[in-house]
């Protein structure tokens, strides 16, 4: 049985569910049950017979924008959580903000956007952007962290709540350790995988140290973490095209306010709420959230 969970405004709960049922039935799917998820006043749960792609399209047509998760069987608390960083766990693209200190933000941000949309090869786009930062003082990294980089709403609550429920957490990014390591510490991630900016004599050299972390690495990190922790279920969050293999590989792959290609590939989407919507859709009561 396909389980669809959708977050709607409490005042519109019944109407939202009815719209979803009508759209699903019009698409030839069978809705067996529709109820408010126990313990939540803003989450509708539907049990559906049919294909996930058709169900997703029907729900989107009726309720977009919404926060939703589609899964085979009732979702469970994952044993592994792997997340992208830029525009997912934090509200910025670090390389774009760093480029501002070199007077190159518009130029580099344009490349970033095309890469995240899947229009450019990620590794080539990353190398091109990093080359443009050649000569920038490493002091700009600390200044950028202090002045520009901020967690997404709900990020720390999500990470700490999952950890409290026995979930292993990994931050994996096509960005840089110089940003990801402090961000992981802020948010509570246990492990970090990312690229590293090459430096020399107090300046960036325009290169990277080691192999590039791209979409294939992100997927591999998820799969290896599942094996290492013997996880019964896995969770991933991301927003761009380079997150797609990781999102698809996860049992619960959430596209967070994402680019269209990433959203289309994932079985979960957060389009209206913050990262705590993931906890709601997994069925973790707010009384069990970290800091609640």
VOKOL-666356 format. One record per residue (C-alpha): residue in three letters; y, z, x. Coordinates in steps of 0.02 Angstrom, whole numbers, plus 50000, padded with zeros to 5 digits. Layout:
N
alaYZX...
This chain:
292
unk500005000050000unk501734995550061unk502955010050056unk504805006050045unk506085019750067unk507905015950029unk509445026950042unk510665025549899unk512105035749834unk511455050349727unk512505044849578unk511735027449588unk509945032949624unk509185027249460unk510195011349448unk509835006849629unk507985009349603unk508004998749446unk508894984649536unk507594985149674unk506154985049550unk506874970149458unk507114960449620unk505364964749682unk504524959649520unk505544943749513unk504834939649685unk503054941749620unk502744959049695unk501954973449599unk502894990049599unk501635003949569unk502825018649578unk504655022449604unk505255040249631unk506555050249723unk505795055649889unk505325074049877unk506665084849955unk508015071549954unk509295067049822unk509785050349898unk508135042349951unk507115031249835unk505285028249877unk504345013449804unk502495009649819unk502264990749819unk500844978449822unk501284962749918unk501964956050080unk503244965650181unk504354950550213unk504504946750027unk504834964949988unk506184965950121unk507054950450055unk507004956849876unk507684974049921unk509054966250027unk509564954749885unk509734969549767unk510394983549876unk511174977050037unk511954985750128unk510674999650127unk509675010550244unk507835006550227unk506105007750301unk504564997650256unk502865003850314unk501035002350274unk500655019650208unk501815034550203unk502835036650364unk502405050950480unk503375059750617unk503185048550771unk502445054650934unk503585043351038unk505405038351016unk506145024751126unk507955019451102unk509225007251166unk510865015051224unk512395003751205unk512985001951024unk511475012050969unk511505029451045unk513315027351099unk514695017951011unk515185006951157unk514514993351272unk514705001751441unk514924985951542unk516314980151427unk517234996651443unk516994996851631unk517654979051639unk519274984951560unk519654994451720unk519534977951813unk520604968851686unk519124958351630unk518604966051465unk518904950951353unk517994939251469unk516484950651495unk516414956351314unk516254938351257unk514724936151368unk514004952751306unk514184947651124unk513314931051151unk511884939651244unk511664952551106unk511644938650976unk510234930451074unk511274915351123unk511124918251312unk509724923251428unk509944941951449unk509564943051635unk510724928651679unk512114935551569unk511934952851646unk511984946251824unk513524935751785unk514454950551712unk513984962051855unk514594949351983unk516294949651901unk516424968251938unk516294965752126unk517554976952214unk517874989052071unk517995007152129unk516505018052082unk517785030852023unk518025019651872unk516275024251813unk516685042851800unk518355038951718unk517515027251595unk516215040351550unk517535053551522unk518785042951426unk517795029351336unk515975033651306unk515555043351148unk513885046851060unk513515038550894unk513635050450745unk511955059050722unk511265053950891unk510985071350962unk510315077950796unk509055063650791unk508445066150969unk508355085050964unk507515085250793unk506165073250849unk505875083351008unk505715099150903unk504335090350806unk503375086250966unk504035068550993unk504265061851171unk505965053451194unk506465039251310unk508155030851330unk507895012851388unk509375001651422unk509884985051491unk511414994751548unk511545005951699unk510855022551760unk512615027651811unk512985028751624unk511255031451549unk510825047051651unk512315057251588unk512125050251412unk510295055551411unk510815072951465unk512135073851328unk510905068651192unk509305076951253unk508235062151305unk506825066951422unk506635050551517unk507795036151562unk507415018051607unk508845006551655unk509694995551782unk510695002151928unk512344995251991unk512364992152178unk513755001052272unk514445001452449unk515905010352529unk516455017552364unk516495001052269unk515344990452162unk514614975952259unk514304964352112unk512424966352119unk511004976752049unk509694987552133unk507904983052087unk507184972651946unk508174969751787unk507734979551631unk507614966351495unk506764964551327unk505014963551403unk505294979551499unk505904988451343unk504334983451250unk503244988751396unk504095005751406unk503705008651223unk501885003351236unk501585013451394unk502385028851316unk501235027451165unk499715026951278unk500345040851393unk500695052651249unk499235046951140unk500495044551000unk499875040950824unk501515032450780unk503035026150874unk504885024450833unk506185013050912unk508035010150880unk509114995950942unk510454983650892unk510334967550992unk509204952751025unk508524960551185unk507864975051079unk506804963950966unk505124965151057unk505284984051064unk505764985250880unk504304974250829unk503064983850937unk503565000650860unk502755006950701unk504505010950640unk505784999350717unk507555002850659unk508934990150684unk510505000850690unk512074991950623unk511274977550714unk511494959250754unk510674947850624unk509174942750731unk508754960750772unk508934966250592unk507814952250530unk506434956750653unk506374975450621unk505474984350478unk506884997050464unk508764995350457unk510255007050456unk511714997250384unk512745010550296unk512365027950365unk512265036150536unk510745039850644unk510205054550537unk509685041650407unk508175038650518unk507645056750490unk507855055050303unk506825039150295unk505455047350397unk505445061450269unk506035075450384unk506995087950274unk508765092350327unk508255110550340unk507135105250486unk508495095750579unk509075102450747unk510665112450720unk510435112850531
